Amino acid sequence: MFKKLLDKAFLKSLWVYHANTGACNGCDIEVINVLTPYYDAERFGIKLVGSPRHADVLLVSGPVTRQVAPALRRLYEAVPSPKLVFAIGSCPSGGGLWFDSYATLGGLNKVIPVDFYIPGCPPRPEAILYGVAVALGLASKKVAPIISSQVHPEKILQKIEQGEMTHVQK
Amino acid sequence: MFKSKIKEVILCFKAGRVTAPFPLGPEPNPPQDGYRGKIAVDVEKCIGCGGCANVCPPRSIKITDTDHTRILEYFLSRCTYCGRCAEVCPEGAVTMTREYQLATNDLNDLYIRSEIYMGTCGRCGRCFKPKTILDRMMVTGFQPGDLS
């Protein structure tokens, strides 16, 4: 019961530590944008803190360069449990343009476990807020894998018979 | 000093409430025309030329040829939304939608796969697109069940 209470209370006040692991600053600007009065993430109890030991959530931007990886692991261990990790931008979620470079490790999930991915280059502030809402359980995720195959020939024959399509190309 | 504080309070009250109710309410600034969000692939228009895979800067489009089928896989986790694929597509099969709320807890959600029926060159064995729809229907493998 105590754990249930703790889980509920945990989502009510997420203190955030923001780590830049070699990002171009685009995602960092959008993260700061979320904390401004216009988007006001503080109404969900989110607060930016200056030390990972005070934080519950790690916001990571950047493609995780080889130089920063050991520091990031130490940072992850410094955050007290329970903790959430957000990958903000295309770089930490999949490696971005530098997914196979010698200088990066190609994505955040190769270094530390990631709970939520917010892709975008950079993601809009609304997209980050939406990711937060998904994490808090206020919204459900909208993306799903799309697997499609080309139309069956019966459908094409039907279209030709109905005169919608001709099989002679000009 | 006290006077300036009162002035500040009046200024703050004049602005009113600026916080947008998002994500519980409507979005404050919906994307405009020409916004580049998640890509959409129309599998019926695609001719499997592979131009999108050629120009993709993060090389997130993978092409695999099996007999009579060309499989295009789009890994959107590292997509940078540059729009080059939509620009070069000769048939307009790849388009940029305005969808940007892509937050997920599973990277497999950011995946598009389209399978395209192709002919196979008798000499080199590579896939190619037959010219007309009638030609396409003559290709073995186009009808489901005649690949044995």
HADDOCK unambig.tbl for C-alpha pairs under 7 A between the chains (distance, minus, plus):
assign (segid A and resid 37 and name CA) (segid B and resid 18 and name CA) 6.98 0.50 0.50
assign (segid A and resid 37 and name CA) (segid B and resid 19 and name CA) 5.82 0.50 0.50
assign (segid A and resid 38 and name CA) (segid B and resid 18 and name CA) 5.69 0.50 0.50
assign (segid A and resid 38 and name CA) (segid B and resid 19 and name CA) 4.40 0.50 0.50
assign (segid A and resid 38 and name CA) (segid B and resid 20 and name CA) 6.10 0.50 0.50
assign (segid A and resid 39 and name CA) (segid B and resid 19 and name CA) 5.72 0.50 0.50
assign (segid A and resid 39 and name CA) (segid B and resid 20 and name CA) 5.93 0.50 0.50
assign (segid A and resid 40 and name CA) (segid B and resid 19 and name CA) 6.34 0.50 0.50
assign (segid A and resid 90 and name CA) (segid B and resid 77 and name CA) 6.19 0.50 0.50
assign (segid A and resid 90 and name CA) (segid B and resid 78 and name CA) 4.97 0.50 0.50
assign (segid A and resid 90 and name CA) (segid B and resid 79 and name CA) 6.52 0.50 0.50
assign (segid A and resid 90 and name CA) (segid B and resid 80 and name CA) 6.48 0.50 0.50
assign (segid A and resid 91 and name CA) (segid B and resid 78 and name CA) 6.54 0.50 0.50
assign (segid A and resid 93 and name CA) (segid B and resid 77 and name CA) 5.94 0.50 0.50
assign (segid A and resid 93 and name CA) (segid B and resid 78 and name CA) 6.78 0.50 0.50
assign (segid A and resid 94 and name CA) (segid B and resid 77 and name CA) 4.87 0.50 0.50
assign (segid A and resid 94 and name CA) (segid B and resid 78 and name CA) 4.51 0.50 0.50
assign (segid A and resid 95 and name CA) (segid B and resid 78 and name CA) 5.90 0.50 0.50
assign (segid A and resid 96 and name CA) (segid B and resid 58 and name CA) 6.26 0.50 0.50
assign (segid A and resid 96 and name CA) (segid B and resid 78 and name CA) 4.40 0.50 0.50
assign (segid A and resid 96 and name CA) (segid B and resid 79 and name CA) 6.74 0.50 0.50
assign (segid A and resid 96 and name CA) (segid B and resid 80 and name CA) 6.93 0.50 0.50
assign (segid A and resid 97 and name CA) (segid B and resid 57 and name CA) 6.58 0.50 0.50
assign (segid A and resid 97 and name CA) (segid B and resid 58 and name CA) 4.32 0.50 0.50
assign (segid A and resid 115 and name CA) (segid B and resid 105 and name CA) 5.73 0.50 0.50
assign (segid A and resid 116 and name CA) (segid B and resid 103 and name CA) 6.94 0.50 0.50
assign (segid A and resid 116 and name CA) (segid B and resid 104 and name CA) 5.73 0.50 0.50
assign (segid A and resid 116 and name CA) (segid B and resid 105 and name CA) 4.42 0.50 0.50
assign (segid A and resid 117 and name CA) (segid B and resid 103 and name CA) 5.61 0.50 0.50
assign (segid A and resid 117 and name CA) (segid B and resid 104 and name CA) 5.39 0.50 0.50
assign (segid A and resid 117 and name CA) (segid B and resid 105 and name CA) 5.88 0.50 0.50
assign (segid A and resid 118 and name CA) (segid B and resid 102 and name CA) 6.29 0.50 0.50
assign (segid A and resid 118 and name CA) (segid B and resid 103 and name CA) 4.42 0.50 0.50
assign (segid A and resid 118 and name CA) (segid B and resid 104 and name CA) 6.67 0.50 0.50
assign (segid A and resid 119 and name CA) (segid B and resid 77 and name CA) 6.36 0.50 0.50
assign (segid A and resid 119 and name CA) (segid B and resid 102 and name CA) 6.35 0.50 0.50
assign (segid A and resid 119 and name CA) (segid B and resid 103 and name CA) 6.66 0.50 0.50
assign (segid A and resid 120 and name CA) (segid B and resid 80 and name CA) 6.60 0.50 0.50
assign (segid A and resid 121 and name CA) (segid B and resid 80 and name CA) 5.23 0.50 0.50
assign (segid A and resid 121 and name CA) (segid B and resid 81 and name CA) 6.71 0.50 0.50
assign (segid A and resid 127 and name CA) (segid B and resid 100 and name CA) 6.41 0.50 0.50
assign (segid A and resid 127 and name CA) (segid B and resid 101 and name CA) 5.01 0.50 0.50
assign (segid A and resid 129 and name CA) (segid B and resid 23 and name CA) 6.72 0.50 0.50
assign (segid A and resid 130 and name CA) (segid B and resid 23 and name CA) 6.01 0.50 0.50
assign (segid A and resid 130 and name CA) (segid B and resid 101 and name CA) 6.55 0.50 0.50
assign (segid A and resid 130 and name CA) (segid B and resid 103 and name CA) 6.98 0.50 0.50
assign (segid A and resid 131 and name CA) (segid B and resid 103 and name CA) 4.86 0.50 0.50
assign (segid A and resid 133 and name CA) (segid B and resid 23 and name CA) 6.82 0.50 0.50
assign (segid A and resid 141 and name CA) (segid B and resid 103 and name CA) 6.50 0.50 0.50
assign (segid A and resid 141 and name CA) (segid B and resid 104 and name CA) 6.00 0.50 0.50
assign (segid A and resid 142 and name CA) (segid B and resid 102 and name CA) 6.65 0.50 0.50
assign (segid A and resid 143 and name CA) (segid B and resid 102 and name CA) 5.91 0.50 0.50
assign (segid A and resid 143 and name CA) (segid B and resid 109 and name CA) 5.89 0.50 0.50
assign (segid A and resid 143 and name CA) (segid B and resid 110 and name CA) 6.86 0.50 0.50
assign (segid A and resid 144 and name CA) (segid B and resid 109 and name CA) 4.50 0.50 0.50
assign (segid A and resid 144 and name CA) (segid B and resid 110 and name CA) 6.71 0.50 0.50
assign (segid A and resid 145 and name CA) (segid B and resid 108 and name CA) 6.57 0.50 0.50
assign (segid A and resid 145 and name CA) (segid B and resid 109 and name CA) 4.56 0.50 0.50
assign (segid A and resid 145 and name CA) (segid B and resid 110 and name CA) 5.93 0.50 0.50
assign (segid A and resid 145 and name CA) (segid B and resid 111 and name CA) 4.93 0.50 0.50
assign (segid A and resid 145 and name CA) (segid B and resid 112 and name CA) 5.89 0.50 0.50
assign (segid A and resid 146 and name CA) (segid B and resid 111 and name CA) 6.36 0.50 0.50
assign (segid A and resid 146 and name CA) (segid B and resid 112 and name CA) 4.68 0.50 0.50
assign (segid A and resid 146 and name CA) (segid B and resid 113 and name CA) 6.19 0.50 0.50
assign (segid A and resid 147 and name CA) (segid B and resid 112 and name CA) 5.83 0.50 0.50
assign (segid A and resid 147 and name CA) (segid B and resid 113 and name CA) 4.68 0.50 0.50
assign (segid A and resid 147 and name CA) (segid B and resid 114 and name CA) 5.95 0.50 0.50
assign (segid A and resid 148 and name CA) (segid B and resid 43 and name CA) 6.72 0.50 0.50
assign (segid A and resid 148 and name CA) (segid B and resid 113 and name CA) 6.19 0.50 0.50
assign (segid A and resid 148 and name CA) (segid B and resid 114 and name CA) 4.83 0.50 0.50
assign (segid A and resid 148 and name CA) (segid B and resid 115 and name CA) 6.41 0.50 0.50
assign (segid A and resid 149 and name CA) (segid B and resid 43 and name CA) 6.59 0.50 0.50
assign (segid A and resid 149 and name CA) (segid B and resid 114 and name CA) 5.43 0.50 0.50
assign (segid A and resid 149 and name CA) (segid B and resid 115 and name CA) 4.52 0.50 0.50
assign (segid A and resid 149 and name CA) (segid B and resid 116 and name CA) 6.35 0.50 0.50
assign (segid A and resid 150 and name CA) (segid B and resid 43 and name CA) 5.77 0.50 0.50
assign (segid A and resid 150 and name CA) (segid B and resid 44 and name CA) 5.65 0.50 0.50
assign (segid A and resid 150 and name CA) (segid B and resid 115 and name CA) 6.20 0.50 0.50
assign (segid A and resid 150 and name CA) (segid B and resid 116 and name CA) 5.54 0.50 0.50
assign (segid A and resid 150 and name CA) (segid B and resid 117 and name CA) 6.80 0.50 0.50
assign (segid A and resid 151 and name CA) (segid B and resid 44 and name CA) 6.56 0.50 0.50
assign (segid A and resid 153 and name CA) (segid B and resid 137 and name CA) 6.74 0.50 0.50
assign (segid A and resid 153 and name CA) (segid B and resid 143 and name CA) 6.35 0.50 0.50
assign (segid A and resid 167 and name CA) (segid B and resid 132 and name CA) 6.17 0.50 0.50
assign (segid A and resid 167 and name CA) (segid B and resid 133 and name CA) 5.42 0.50 0.50
assign (segid A and resid 167 and name CA) (segid B and resid 134 and name CA) 5.72 0.50 0.50
assign (segid A and resid 168 and name CA) (segid B and resid 132 and name CA) 6.47 0.50 0.50
assign (segid A and resid 169 and name CA) (segid B and resid 132 and name CA) 6.14 0.50 0.50
